[in-house]
Amino acid sequence: MKITNYGVTLSRLTEDKIELVRNWRNDPKIAQYMEFEEYITPEMQLTWFNKINNDKNYYFIIEYNKHEVGLINVKDIDSEIYQGEAGIFIYDDDCLNSTVSFQATLCLYDFCFETLKLKQLTAHILNDNKRAIKFNKMIGFKILQNQELIKNQSYILTFKDYIKNRNEISPIISQ
Amino acid sequence: METTEFINNFASQFDDTDASEFTLETRFRELDEWSSLNALAILNMIGKKYSVFLKPDEMKPVQTVRELYDLVQSKIK
């Protein structure tokens, strides 16, 4: 499964790519921003993949200019309340300082809201990850109440807030 | 477009740099806090406040707040 939009292609994660993702995920530059920071073994990675390889979880490799640069996902989809949890990391340093993260995010969120028909997305962000907080607020995420003293803070994005912010950002990042 | 208002709008896109540090001569790329995310936030602000939709590539040669102000002003005229 591939989705191409906003100048990026999202390719659904397959078993032959889980070692690539494991190596990215174990790199301290990525692990430091994750709630689970422990080293991930090949066996742990395969167990994880078998758990998420279904229609409740969509993990995609982000491809930009034919290079695999990061991972984006919507997970734990609840089809009763039409909600899922979003996440992203960019491994490629060149793409970190570019619009690729926005391109990939809009590509995935269009899929979430327009194809999967979700009504809202959630996100968890460590409270010292200022870059991620700024990024998610630009997309339209809002922090939930009473989160100030929590390290792993909860944010929510409604369809309405997403469309408003997407329409403002897409002219900037369109290629 | 009024310069003080533009500087204030520009400064509000930064979290850690005090707004009083910003002038038309500020070389914003030299700030510790500067990142591509600030660039996108600034382009987003310019689109919303001034209805001028700059591309990231158009902002790349810009070094000071004044140069950005002049660029936006040239698109308004």
gemmi code that builds the backbone of each chain (N, CA, C; Angstrom):
import gemmi

chains = {
    "A": [
        ("MET", (0.845, -1.193, 0.000), (0.000, 0.000, 0.000), (0.884, 1.249, 0.000)),
        ("LYS", (0.630, 2.143, -0.939), (1.400, 3.389, -1.040), (0.447, 4.571, -1.169)),
        ("ILE", (0.797, 5.661, -0.518), (0.032, 6.901, -0.660), (1.021, 7.980, -1.093)),
        ("THR", (0.722, 8.643, -2.193), (1.591, 9.728, -2.663), (0.798, 11.023, -2.693)),
        ("ASN", (1.328, 12.036, -2.007), (0.684, 13.358, -1.978), (1.680, 14.341, -1.373)),
        ("TYR", (1.510, 15.603, -1.639), (2.347, 16.666, -1.070), (3.846, 16.432, -1.329)),
        ("GLY", (4.190, 15.725, -2.375), (5.600, 15.534, -2.717), (6.307, 14.420, -1.968)),
        ("VAL", (5.559, 13.608, -1.214), (6.161, 12.458, -0.526), (5.337, 11.203, -0.829)),
        ("THR", (5.963, 10.050, -0.621), (5.242, 8.785, -0.731), (5.328, 8.068, 0.611)),
        ("LEU", (4.188, 7.596, 1.078), (4.135, 6.788, 2.301), (3.926, 5.343, 1.878)),
        ("SER", (4.857, 4.473, 2.267), (4.764, 3.048, 1.931), (4.493, 2.255, 3.202)),
        ("ARG", (3.419, 1.495, 3.187), (3.052, 0.763, 4.412), (4.197, -0.145, 4.844)),
        ("LEU", (4.456, -0.152, 6.131), (5.566, -0.930, 6.671), (5.354, -2.421, 6.428)),
        ("THR", (6.381, -3.053, 5.872), (6.359, -4.494, 5.637), (7.494, -5.135, 6.432)),
        ("GLU", (7.407, -6.446, 6.591), (8.358, -7.130, 7.476), (9.806, -6.949, 7.022)),
        ("ASP", (10.034, -6.848, 5.722), (11.411, -6.699, 5.233), (12.023, -5.344, 5.592)),
        ("LYS", (11.214, -4.413, 6.116), (11.733, -3.085, 6.476), (11.847, -2.886, 7.988)),
        ("ILE", (11.492, -3.886, 8.764), (11.458, -3.636, 10.213), (12.860, -3.521, 10.825)),
        ("GLU", (13.872, -4.101, 10.178), (15.232, -3.922, 10.693), (15.722, -2.492, 10.456)),
        ("LEU", (15.366, -1.955, 9.306), (15.704, -0.550, 9.023), (15.089, 0.349, 10.093)),
        ("VAL", (13.818, 0.118, 10.379), (13.117, 0.934, 11.379), (13.713, 0.711, 12.772)),
        ("ARG", (14.083, -0.535, 13.071), (14.670, -0.827, 14.387), (15.985, -0.063, 14.577)),
        ("ASN", (16.793, -0.032, 13.518), (18.061, 0.699, 13.608), (17.836, 2.198, 13.802)),
        ("TRP", (16.868, 2.731, 13.085), (16.522, 4.148, 13.286), (16.072, 4.370, 14.726)),
        ("ARG", (15.165, 3.509, 15.157), (14.499, 3.684, 16.450), (15.475, 3.534, 17.617)),
        ("ASN", (16.519, 2.712, 17.443), (17.509, 2.516, 18.510), (18.549, 3.636, 18.554)),
        ("ASP", (18.609, 4.443, 17.510), (19.579, 5.539, 17.502), (19.201, 6.534, 18.610)),
        ("PRO", (20.171, 6.922, 19.453), (19.836, 7.845, 20.555), (19.174, 9.137, 20.099)),
        ("LYS", (19.485, 9.576, 18.876), (18.874, 10.841, 18.431), (17.354, 10.692, 18.264)),
        ("ILE", (16.881, 9.455, 18.061), (15.436, 9.203, 17.995), (14.924, 8.716, 19.351)),
        ("ALA", (15.641, 7.770, 19.949), (15.168, 7.142, 21.198), (14.956, 8.154, 22.325)),
        ("GLN", (15.756, 9.236, 22.322), (15.660, 10.208, 23.416), (14.279, 10.870, 23.489)),
        ("TYR", (13.557, 10.881, 22.375), (12.247, 11.520, 22.371), (11.096, 10.523, 22.515)),
        ("MET", (11.430, 9.259, 22.744), (10.397, 8.230, 22.869), (10.153, 7.886, 24.332)),
        ("GLU", (8.906, 7.557, 24.640), (8.572, 7.172, 26.007), (9.338, 5.891, 26.366)),
        ("PHE", (9.429, 4.949, 25.406), (10.178, 3.708, 25.617), (11.579, 3.895, 25.035)),
        ("GLU", (12.582, 4.051, 25.901), (13.927, 4.380, 25.441), (14.875, 3.182, 25.431)),
        ("GLU", (14.398, 2.013, 25.893), (15.283, 0.851, 25.996), (15.679, 0.342, 24.609)),
        ("TYR", (16.802, -0.392, 24.564), (17.284, -0.968, 23.316), (16.278, -2.010, 22.803)),
        ("ILE", (15.991, -1.955, 21.514), (15.019, -2.883, 20.907), (15.786, -3.963, 20.150)),
        ("THR", (15.555, -5.210, 20.515), (16.219, -6.346, 19.858), (15.439, -6.750, 18.599)),
        ("PRO", (16.056, -7.532, 17.708), (15.316, -8.016, 16.526), (14.061, -8.796, 16.900)),
        ("GLU", (14.144, -9.575, 17.991), (12.984, -10.355, 18.415), (11.851, -9.438, 18.907)),
        ("MET", (12.224, -8.427, 19.664), (11.222, -7.462, 20.138), (10.570, -6.751, 18.953)),
        ("GLN", (11.374, -6.442, 17.961), (10.856, -5.720, 16.797), (9.851, -6.577, 16.016)),
        ("LEU", (10.172, -7.858, 15.871), (9.270, -8.754, 15.140), (7.956, -8.943, 15.907)),
        ("THR", (8.069, -9.071, 17.221), (6.863, -9.186, 18.052), (5.989, -7.953, 17.896)),
        ("TRP", (6.659, -6.806, 17.932), (5.938, -5.531, 17.761), (5.262, -5.475, 16.390)),
        ("PHE", (6.000, -5.865, 15.345), (5.436, -5.794, 13.993), (4.205, -6.689, 13.866)),
        ("ASN", (4.273, -7.886, 14.416), (3.133, -8.795, 14.326), (1.911, -8.257, 15.081)),
        ("LYS", (2.195, -7.419, 16.062), (1.108, -6.830, 16.845), (0.443, -5.655, 16.106)),
        ("ILE", (1.232, -4.968, 15.293), (0.679, -3.748, 14.655), (0.319, -3.944, 13.179)),
        ("ASN", (0.593, -5.110, 12.635), (0.346, -5.337, 11.206), (-1.117, -5.748, 10.983)),
        ("ASN", (-2.015, -4.776, 11.140), (-3.458, -5.027, 11.008), (-4.172, -3.705, 10.704)),
        ("ASP", (-5.494, -3.750, 10.629), (-6.229, -2.539, 10.235), (-6.538, -1.604, 11.402)),
        ("LYS", (-5.939, -1.862, 12.546), (-6.047, -0.922, 13.670), (-4.815, -0.025, 13.757)),
        ("ASN", (-3.814, -0.357, 12.960), (-2.533, 0.373, 13.007), (-1.986, 0.508, 11.588)),
        ("TYR", (-1.594, 1.711, 11.229), (-0.988, 1.942, 9.919), (0.360, 2.634, 10.126)),
        ("TYR", (1.423, 1.892, 9.851), (2.775, 2.454, 9.932), (3.319, 2.566, 8.513)),
        ("PHE", (3.887, 3.728, 8.183), (4.397, 3.969, 6.839), (5.845, 4.461, 6.883)),
        ("ILE", (6.652, 3.934, 5.957), (7.971, 4.519, 5.709), (7.758, 5.767, 4.859)),
        ("ILE", (8.401, 6.866, 5.245), (8.302, 8.115, 4.476), (9.398, 8.114, 3.414)),
        ("GLU", (8.991, 8.272, 2.164), (9.966, 8.335, 1.070), (9.941, 9.741, 0.463)),
        ("TYR", (11.127, 10.309, 0.367), (11.253, 11.655, -0.218), (12.425, 11.643, -1.190)),
        ("ASN", (12.176, 12.062, -2.406), (13.208, 12.002, -3.453), (13.826, 10.602, -3.542)),
        ("LYS", (12.975, 9.594, -3.441), (13.349, 8.178, -3.560), (14.249, 7.683, -2.425)),
        ("HIS", (14.324, 8.447, -1.342), (15.065, 8.012, -0.162), (14.095, 7.740, 0.989)),
        ("GLU", (14.407, 6.729, 1.777), (13.596, 6.422, 2.957), (14.118, 7.274, 4.109)),
        ("VAL", (13.282, 8.173, 4.615), (13.790, 9.197, 5.532), (13.180, 9.147, 6.926)),
        ("GLY", (12.122, 8.372, 7.125), (11.525, 8.356, 8.454), (10.296, 7.476, 8.503)),
        ("LEU", (9.608, 7.554, 9.631), (8.434, 6.698, 9.868), (7.278, 7.563, 10.380)),
        ("ILE", (6.091, 7.263, 9.886), (4.897, 7.981, 10.366), (3.791, 6.967, 10.582)),
        ("ASN", (2.936, 7.232, 11.557), (1.918, 6.223, 11.860), (0.645, 6.807, 12.447)),
        ("VAL", (-0.409, 6.027, 12.294), (-1.597, 6.191, 13.129), (-1.828, 4.817, 13.741)),
        ("LYS", (-2.008, 4.774, 15.053), (-2.109, 3.483, 15.733), (-3.311, 3.468, 16.679)),
        ("ASP", (-3.593, 2.265, 17.181), (-4.677, 2.080, 18.166), (-5.978, 2.719, 17.702)),
        ("ILE", (-6.347, 2.468, 16.463), (-7.581, 3.050, 15.925), (-8.786, 2.437, 16.629)),
        ("ASP", (-9.604, 3.325, 17.154), (-10.830, 2.904, 17.824), (-11.989, 3.209, 16.877)),
        ("SER", (-12.566, 2.178, 16.282), (-13.594, 2.396, 15.261), (-14.946, 2.752, 15.858)),
        ("GLU", (-15.051, 2.707, 17.170), (-16.317, 3.115, 17.793), (-16.366, 4.618, 18.009)),
        ("ILE", (-15.205, 5.201, 18.330), (-15.187, 6.661, 18.528), (-14.410, 7.357, 17.412)),
        ("TYR", (-14.035, 6.589, 16.381), (-13.347, 7.139, 15.202), (-12.117, 7.962, 15.602)),
        ("GLN", (-11.249, 7.328, 16.361), (-10.066, 8.021, 16.872), (-8.839, 7.136, 16.743)),
        ("GLY", (-7.688, 7.755, 16.478), (-6.425, 7.041, 16.448), (-5.330, 7.928, 16.999)),
        ("GLU", (-4.174, 7.304, 17.288), (-3.055, 8.080, 17.823), (-1.968, 8.215, 16.756)),
        ("ALA", (-1.537, 9.444, 16.536), (-0.564, 9.725, 15.479), (0.851, 9.823, 16.046)),
        ("GLY", (1.827, 9.528, 15.187), (3.230, 9.675, 15.574), (4.101, 9.800, 14.341)),
        ("ILE", (5.259, 10.395, 14.511), (6.196, 10.544, 13.388), (7.612, 10.696, 13.934)),
        ("PHE", (8.597, 10.150, 13.208), (9.968, 10.612, 13.406), (10.672, 10.661, 12.066)),
        ("ILE", (11.527, 11.654, 11.931), (12.343, 11.812, 10.734), (13.765, 11.422, 11.116)),
        ("TYR", (14.319, 10.436, 10.426), (15.677, 9.992, 10.752), (16.735, 10.769, 9.967)),
        ("ASP", (16.446, 11.066, 8.725), (17.407, 11.723, 7.849), (17.608, 13.185, 8.276)),
        ("ASP", (18.842, 13.531, 8.642), (19.099, 14.876, 9.166), (18.800, 15.974, 8.152)),
        ("ASP", (19.050, 15.704, 6.876), (18.776, 16.728, 5.859), (17.282, 17.049, 5.804)),
        ("CYS", (16.483, 16.028, 5.985), (15.025, 16.222, 5.925), (14.468, 16.830, 7.208)),
        ("LEU", (15.236, 16.695, 8.286), (14.784, 17.266, 9.562), (14.631, 18.777, 9.436)),
        ("ASN", (15.552, 19.380, 8.694), (15.489, 20.832, 8.503), (14.868, 21.163, 7.154)),
        ("SER", (13.692, 20.619, 6.939), (12.985, 20.879, 5.683), (11.490, 20.788, 5.957)),
        ("THR", (10.715, 20.818, 4.883), (9.261, 20.735, 5.055), (8.752, 19.298, 4.986)),
        ("VAL", (9.657, 18.314, 4.911), (9.244, 16.922, 4.702), (8.309, 16.423, 5.809)),
        ("SER", (8.587, 16.801, 7.051), (7.735, 16.326, 8.146), (6.296, 16.827, 7.973)),
        ("PHE", (6.143, 18.053, 7.486), (4.791, 18.566, 7.237), (4.158, 17.858, 6.046)),
        ("GLN", (4.940, 17.636, 4.995), (4.418, 16.961, 3.812), (3.897, 15.563, 4.173)),
        ("ALA", (4.701, 14.833, 4.941), (4.309, 13.471, 5.336), (3.093, 13.503, 6.262)),
        ("THR", (3.074, 14.460, 7.156), (1.961, 14.554, 8.112), (0.649, 14.857, 7.404)),
        ("LEU", (0.663, 15.821, 6.494), (-0.574, 16.130, 5.766), (-1.021, 14.934, 4.921)),
        ("CYS", (-0.051, 14.233, 4.351), (-0.361, 13.053, 3.542), (-1.058, 11.991, 4.407)),
        ("LEU", (-0.523, 11.723, 5.593), (-1.127, 10.712, 6.473), (-2.470, 11.174, 7.024)),
        ("TYR", (-2.535, 12.431, 7.456), (-3.765, 12.896, 8.104), (-4.921, 12.982, 7.106)),
        ("ASP", (-4.635, 13.317, 5.850), (-5.691, 13.256, 4.826), (-6.232, 11.829, 4.739)),
        ("PHE", (-5.321, 10.868, 4.761), (-5.722, 9.455, 4.736), (-6.574, 9.119, 5.971)),
        ("CYS", (-6.152, 9.598, 7.126), (-6.882, 9.304, 8.372), (-8.290, 9.894, 8.355)),
        ("PHE", (-8.386, 11.158, 7.960), (-9.677, 11.836, 8.045), (-10.569, 11.557, 6.835)),
        ("GLU", (-9.976, 11.420, 5.662), (-10.796, 11.299, 4.451), (-11.021, 9.844, 4.031)),
        ("THR", (-10.063, 8.976, 4.261), (-10.216, 7.570, 3.875), (-10.689, 6.718, 5.057)),
        ("LEU", (-9.993, 6.835, 6.178), (-10.400, 6.052, 7.356), (-11.592, 6.670, 8.083)),
        ("LYS", (-11.891, 7.930, 7.727), (-13.053, 8.641, 8.300), (-12.941, 8.843, 9.809)),
        ("LEU", (-11.720, 9.002, 10.295), (-11.558, 9.291, 11.730), (-12.082, 10.700, 12.020)),
        ("LYS", (-12.505, 10.911, 13.244), (-13.016, 12.227, 13.633), (-11.987, 13.033, 14.400)),
        ("GLN", (-11.051, 12.329, 15.032), (-10.000, 13.044, 15.751), (-8.774, 12.165, 15.904)),
        ("LEU", (-7.639, 12.838, 16.069), (-6.374, 12.149, 16.305), (-5.816, 12.602, 17.640)),
        ("THR", (-5.142, 11.705, 18.309), (-4.459, 12.078, 19.544), (-2.950, 11.986, 19.306)),
        ("ALA", (-2.189, 12.604, 20.195), (-0.729, 12.484, 20.146), (-0.202, 12.598, 21.562)),
        ("HIS", (0.889, 11.909, 21.820), (1.578, 12.050, 23.101), (2.961, 12.626, 22.838)),
        ("ILE", (3.294, 13.688, 23.541), (4.573, 14.370, 23.314), (5.242, 14.618, 24.659)),
        ("LEU", (6.532, 14.264, 24.752), (7.260, 14.548, 25.988), (7.347, 16.062, 26.170)),
        ("ASN", (7.166, 16.506, 27.428), (7.032, 17.946, 27.654), (8.307, 18.748, 27.404)),
        ("ASP", (9.457, 18.054, 27.228), (10.686, 18.798, 26.918), (11.011, 18.762, 25.420)),
        ("ASN", (10.144, 18.191, 24.623), (10.369, 18.127, 23.178), (9.698, 19.336, 22.511)),
        ("LYS", (10.363, 20.478, 22.654), (9.764, 21.743, 22.212), (9.487, 21.763, 20.714)),
        ("ARG", (10.392, 21.132, 19.965), (10.213, 21.126, 18.514), (8.930, 20.386, 18.121)),
        ("ALA", (8.706, 19.230, 18.752), (7.505, 18.451, 18.439), (6.241, 19.177, 18.889)),
        ("ILE", (6.321, 19.845, 20.029), (5.155, 20.594, 20.515), (4.803, 21.704, 19.531)),
        ("LYS", (5.826, 22.434, 19.100), (5.593, 23.528, 18.142), (5.024, 22.975, 16.834)),
        ("PHE", (5.609, 21.888, 16.377), (5.170, 21.255, 15.130), (3.695, 20.854, 15.221)),
        ("ASN", (3.340, 20.165, 16.293), (1.966, 19.669, 16.421), (0.955, 20.797, 16.596)),
        ("LYS", (1.365, 21.860, 17.262), (0.454, 22.998, 17.403), (0.213, 23.669, 16.055)),
        ("MET", (1.247, 23.674, 15.203), (1.060, 24.257, 13.872), (0.073, 23.444, 13.041)),
        ("ILE", (0.023, 22.141, 13.287), (-0.923, 21.282, 12.565), (-2.337, 21.472, 13.125)),
        ("GLY", (-2.439, 21.948, 14.376), (-3.754, 22.179, 14.971), (-4.030, 21.400, 16.238)),
        ("PHE", (-3.040, 20.609, 16.707), (-3.226, 19.872, 17.959), (-3.368, 20.845, 19.128)),
        ("LYS", (-4.206, 20.458, 20.085), (-4.359, 21.244, 21.310), (-4.103, 20.333, 22.499)),
        ("ILE", (-3.415, 20.864, 23.499), (-3.118, 20.060, 24.682), (-4.400, 19.864, 25.497)),
        ("LEU", (-4.563, 18.664, 26.048), (-5.723, 18.415, 26.901), (-5.541, 19.117, 28.241)),
        ("GLN", (-6.621, 19.241, 28.969), (-6.562, 19.930, 30.261), (-5.780, 19.110, 31.292)),
        ("ASN", (-5.228, 19.830, 32.272), (-4.543, 19.220, 33.420), (-3.342, 18.359, 33.021)),
        ("GLN", (-2.586, 18.821, 32.020), (-1.426, 18.068, 31.539), (-0.101, 18.702, 31.961)),
        ("GLU", (-0.187, 19.870, 32.621), (1.009, 20.668, 32.865), (2.098, 19.913, 33.619)),
        ("LEU", (1.717, 19.059, 34.555), (2.711, 18.385, 35.396), (3.052, 16.980, 34.897)),
        ("ILE", (2.505, 16.619, 33.757), (2.740, 15.281, 33.204), (3.884, 15.329, 32.205)),
        ("LYS", (4.789, 14.334, 32.247), (5.936, 14.327, 31.324), (5.497, 13.985, 29.899)),
        ("ASN", (4.672, 12.949, 29.778), (4.203, 12.530, 28.447), (2.798, 13.092, 28.238)),
        ("GLN", (2.737, 14.255, 27.607), (1.485, 15.015, 27.568), (0.583, 14.595, 26.397)),
        ("SER", (-0.722, 14.696, 26.619), (-1.709, 14.288, 25.617), (-2.248, 15.491, 24.849)),
        ("TYR", (-2.298, 15.337, 23.534), (-2.825, 16.374, 22.645), (-3.933, 15.758, 21.800)),
        ("ILE", (-4.809, 16.634, 21.283), (-5.890, 16.150, 20.418), (-6.056, 17.072, 19.213)),
        ("LEU", (-6.373, 16.455, 18.080), (-6.591, 17.197, 16.836), (-7.951, 16.790, 16.281)),
        ("THR", (-8.845, 17.762, 16.164), (-10.152, 17.468, 15.566), (-10.063, 17.650, 14.056)),
        ("PHE", (-11.007, 17.057, 13.354), (-11.064, 17.187, 11.895), (-11.154, 18.666, 11.508)),
        ("LYS", (-11.996, 19.411, 12.210), (-12.209, 20.828, 11.898), (-10.906, 21.624, 12.059)),
        ("ASP", (-10.201, 21.398, 13.171), (-8.936, 22.122, 13.397), (-7.883, 21.716, 12.367)),
        ("TYR", (-7.890, 20.427, 11.988), (-6.923, 19.962, 10.989), (-7.139, 20.662, 9.651)),
        ("ILE", (-8.383, 20.678, 9.197), (-8.663, 21.276, 7.882), (-8.265, 22.746, 7.867)),
        ("LYS", (-8.580, 23.453, 8.943), (-8.226, 24.881, 9.024), (-6.713, 25.072, 8.891)),
        ("ASN", (-5.962, 24.289, 9.651), (-4.498, 24.443, 9.642), (-3.879, 23.876, 8.368)),
        ("ARG", (-4.452, 22.794, 7.841), (-3.941, 22.236, 6.587), (-4.055, 23.263, 5.458)),
        ("ASN", (-5.193, 23.967, 5.431), (-5.401, 24.929, 4.362), (-4.430, 26.104, 4.447)),
        ("GLU", (-3.933, 26.366, 5.648), (-2.944, 27.441, 5.809), (-1.531, 26.961, 5.477)),
        ("ILE", (-1.240, 25.715, 5.802), (0.125, 25.206, 5.626), (0.374, 24.694, 4.212)),
        ("SER", (-0.632, 24.083, 3.608), (-0.394, 23.429, 2.314), (0.110, 24.374, 1.217)),
        ("PRO", (-0.330, 25.663, 1.166), (0.250, 26.518, 0.125), (1.753, 26.737, 0.307)),
        ("ILE", (2.216, 26.672, 1.554), (3.641, 26.905, 1.829), (4.470, 25.701, 1.396)),
        ("ILE", (3.958, 24.510, 1.643), (4.777, 23.315, 1.404), (4.526, 22.661, 0.058)),
        ("SER", (3.495, 23.144, -0.667), (3.191, 22.497, -1.945), (4.365, 22.643, -2.895)),
        ("GLN", (4.603, 21.573, -3.661), (5.803, 21.559, -4.500), (5.446, 21.711, -5.967)),
    ],
    "B": [
        ("MET", (1.547, 48.164, 5.561), (2.092, 47.247, 6.574), (3.033, 48.024, 7.490)),
        ("GLU", (2.748, 47.958, 8.765), (3.489, 48.760, 9.747), (4.666, 47.945, 10.313)),
        ("THR", (5.838, 48.577, 10.403), (7.039, 47.801, 10.750), (6.997, 47.241, 12.176)),
        ("THR", (6.525, 48.036, 13.135), (6.497, 47.560, 14.525), (5.596, 46.333, 14.655)),
        ("GLU", (4.458, 46.405, 14.008), (3.531, 45.270, 14.044), (4.179, 44.041, 13.389)),
        ("PHE", (4.889, 44.262, 12.293), (5.541, 43.146, 11.600), (6.598, 42.506, 12.509)),
        ("ILE", (7.384, 43.338, 13.183), (8.429, 42.814, 14.083), (7.780, 42.015, 15.216)),
        ("ASN", (6.695, 42.555, 15.771), (6.006, 41.845, 16.864), (5.448, 40.499, 16.398)),
        ("ASN", (4.858, 40.504, 15.223), (4.328, 39.247, 14.673), (5.465, 38.258, 14.415)),
        ("PHE", (6.586, 38.779, 13.924), (7.762, 37.940, 13.662), (8.273, 37.351, 14.981)),
        ("ALA", (8.414, 38.204, 15.986), (8.964, 37.771, 17.278), (8.082, 36.723, 17.948)),
        ("SER", (6.783, 36.812, 17.719), (5.861, 35.888, 18.391), (5.992, 34.452, 17.871)),
        ("GLN", (6.763, 34.260, 16.822), (6.978, 32.901, 16.304), (8.123, 32.186, 17.020)),
        ("PHE", (8.761, 32.894, 17.959), (9.879, 32.320, 18.719), (9.440, 32.101, 20.167)),
        ("ASP", (9.884, 31.001, 20.744), (9.472, 30.653, 22.114), (10.468, 31.137, 23.164)),
        ("ASP", (11.764, 31.051, 22.840), (12.784, 31.275, 23.865), (13.503, 32.621, 23.744)),
        ("THR", (13.356, 33.262, 22.610), (14.043, 34.541, 22.408), (13.106, 35.673, 22.806)),
        ("ASP", (13.613, 36.566, 23.679), (12.772, 37.655, 24.163), (12.377, 38.575, 23.009)),
        ("ALA", (11.111, 38.951, 22.987), (10.586, 39.779, 21.891), (11.349, 41.096, 21.763)),
        ("SER", (11.864, 41.601, 22.899), (12.569, 42.892, 22.873), (13.890, 42.808, 22.110)),
        ("GLU", (14.369, 41.601, 21.858), (15.635, 41.438, 21.119), (15.476, 41.662, 19.616)),
        ("PHE", (14.236, 41.670, 19.153), (14.025, 41.750, 17.704), (13.932, 43.200, 17.225)),
        ("THR", (14.724, 43.486, 16.183), (14.636, 44.769, 15.477), (14.647, 44.450, 13.984)),
        ("LEU", (14.537, 45.473, 13.164), (14.608, 45.248, 11.716), (15.971, 44.695, 11.309)),
        ("GLU", (16.997, 44.970, 12.127), (18.354, 44.530, 11.757), (18.706, 43.142, 12.312)),
        ("THR", (17.810, 42.529, 13.051), (18.101, 41.210, 13.638), (18.402, 40.183, 12.548)),
        ("ARG", (19.568, 39.520, 12.697), (19.932, 38.428, 11.781), (19.403, 37.141, 12.415)),
        ("PHE", (18.173, 36.837, 12.067), (17.426, 35.808, 12.811), (18.006, 34.406, 12.648)),
        ("ARG", (18.703, 34.154, 11.565), (19.276, 32.815, 11.374), (20.419, 32.534, 12.362)),
        ("GLU", (20.935, 33.603, 12.994), (22.028, 33.429, 13.948), (21.521, 33.193, 15.374)),
        ("LEU", (20.214, 33.254, 15.568), (19.668, 33.012, 16.904), (19.808, 31.526, 17.267)),
        ("ASP", (20.082, 31.252, 18.539), (20.224, 29.860, 19.002), (18.969, 29.050, 18.698)),
        ("GLU", (17.837, 29.710, 18.790), (16.565, 29.013, 18.673), (16.180, 28.717, 17.223)),
        ("TRP", (16.874, 29.327, 16.257), (16.445, 29.253, 14.856), (16.399, 27.817, 14.335)),
        ("SER", (15.320, 27.467, 13.644), (15.209, 26.168, 12.973), (14.264, 26.311, 11.795)),
        ("SER", (14.197, 25.263, 11.001), (13.282, 25.285, 9.850), (11.831, 25.420, 10.299)),
        ("LEU", (11.585, 24.963, 11.528), (10.221, 25.058, 12.047), (9.817, 26.522, 12.261)),
        ("ASN", (10.793, 27.339, 12.730), (10.518, 28.767, 12.863), (10.218, 29.364, 11.488)),
        ("ALA", (10.991, 28.914, 10.485), (10.794, 29.443, 9.130), (9.367, 29.176, 8.656)),
        ("LEU", (8.898, 27.957, 8.875), (7.534, 27.622, 8.453), (6.496, 28.390, 9.261)),
        ("ALA", (6.763, 28.559, 10.553), (5.834, 29.321, 11.393), (5.754, 30.766, 10.904)),
        ("ILE", (6.901, 31.309, 10.496), (6.926, 32.695, 10.006), (6.183, 32.799, 8.669)),
        ("LEU", (6.428, 31.844, 7.779), (5.728, 31.858, 6.486), (4.222, 31.710, 6.689)),
        ("ASN", (3.852, 30.882, 7.648), (2.435, 30.678, 7.985), (1.825, 31.981, 8.513)),
        ("MET", (2.574, 32.663, 9.395), (2.104, 33.928, 9.958), (1.935, 34.971, 8.851)),
        ("ILE", (2.891, 35.036, 7.939), (2.830, 36.029, 6.850), (1.613, 35.756, 5.949)),
        ("GLY", (1.345, 34.493, 5.711), (0.177, 34.145, 4.908), (-1.118, 34.581, 5.574)),
        ("LYS", (-1.197, 34.315, 6.882), (-2.429, 34.619, 7.607), (-2.634, 36.124, 7.814)),
        ("LYS", (-1.544, 36.804, 8.209), (-1.672, 38.225, 8.562), (-1.653, 39.143, 7.345)),
        ("TYR", (-0.886, 38.761, 6.315), (-0.679, 39.696, 5.197), (-1.146, 39.127, 3.856)),
        ("SER", (-1.705, 37.915, 3.882), (-2.180, 37.275, 2.641), (-1.091, 37.209, 1.571)),
        ("VAL", (0.133, 37.033, 2.014), (1.269, 36.849, 1.101), (1.791, 35.433, 1.338)),
        ("PHE", (1.805, 34.638, 0.290), (2.159, 33.221, 0.456), (3.530, 32.952, -0.159)),
        ("LEU", (4.542, 33.066, 0.688), (5.915, 32.840, 0.247), (6.239, 31.354, 0.321)),
        ("LYS", (7.115, 30.902, -0.568), (7.620, 29.533, -0.517), (8.898, 29.516, 0.333)),
        ("PRO", (9.201, 28.360, 0.945), (10.442, 28.292, 1.733), (11.677, 28.726, 0.942)),
        ("ASP", (11.726, 28.395, -0.345), (12.892, 28.772, -1.155), (13.040, 30.285, -1.279)),
        ("GLU", (11.922, 31.007, -1.264), (11.985, 32.468, -1.373), (12.581, 33.089, -0.118)),
        ("MET", (12.445, 32.366, 0.991), (12.947, 32.905, 2.256), (14.420, 32.573, 2.481)),
        ("LYS", (14.930, 31.601, 1.735), (16.303, 31.136, 1.981), (17.363, 32.239, 1.922)),
        ("PRO", (17.307, 33.173, 0.939), (18.359, 34.201, 0.899), (18.186, 35.306, 1.938)),
        ("VAL", (17.040, 35.331, 2.599), (16.735, 36.415, 3.536), (17.500, 36.213, 4.847)),
        ("GLN", (18.174, 37.273, 5.297), (18.996, 37.172, 6.505), (18.464, 38.006, 7.670)),
        ("THR", (17.865, 39.143, 7.361), (17.408, 40.035, 8.437), (15.892, 40.214, 8.380)),
        ("VAL", (15.363, 40.713, 9.498), (13.922, 40.984, 9.559), (13.559, 42.032, 8.504)),
        ("ARG", (14.449, 43.024, 8.304), (14.175, 44.067, 7.319), (14.070, 43.471, 5.909)),
        ("GLU", (14.962, 42.563, 5.577), (14.914, 41.958, 4.242), (13.605, 41.195, 4.041)),
        ("LEU", (13.142, 40.540, 5.103), (11.879, 39.804, 4.992), (10.710, 40.783, 4.874)),
        ("TYR", (10.772, 41.850, 5.679), (9.730, 42.887, 5.605), (9.655, 43.444, 4.180)),
        ("ASP", (10.821, 43.756, 3.604), (10.843, 44.319, 2.246), (10.290, 43.317, 1.224)),
        ("LEU", (10.616, 42.040, 1.429), (10.126, 41.003, 0.506), (8.594, 40.919, 0.558)),
        ("VAL", (8.061, 40.926, 1.771), (6.602, 40.862, 1.934), (5.966, 42.112, 1.341)),
        ("GLN", (6.575, 43.251, 1.661), (6.048, 44.533, 1.145), (6.009, 44.538, -0.378)),
        ("SER", (7.017, 43.967, -0.993), (7.082, 43.954, -2.470), (5.975, 43.073, -3.063)),
        ("LYS", (5.518, 42.099, -2.287), (4.453, 41.212, -2.785), (3.075, 41.842, -2.571)),
        ("ILE", (2.995, 42.741, -1.590), (1.708, 43.408, -1.316), (1.414, 44.442, -2.391)),
        ("LYS", (2.455, 45.150, -2.803), (2.272, 46.251, -3.776), (1.768, 45.743, -5.117)),
    ],
}
model = gemmi.Model(1)
for chain_id, residues in chains.items():
    chain = gemmi.Chain(chain_id)
    for i, (resn, *xyz) in enumerate(residues, 1):
        res = gemmi.Residue()
        res.name, res.seqid = resn, gemmi.SeqId(i, " ")
        for name, pos in zip(("N", "CA", "C"), xyz):
            atom = gemmi.Atom()
            atom.name, atom.element = name, gemmi.Element(name[0])
            atom.pos, atom.b_iso = gemmi.Position(*pos), 0.0
            res.add_atom(atom)
        chain.add_residue(res)
    model.add_chain(chain)
structure = gemmi.Structure()
structure.add_model(model)
structure.setup_entities()
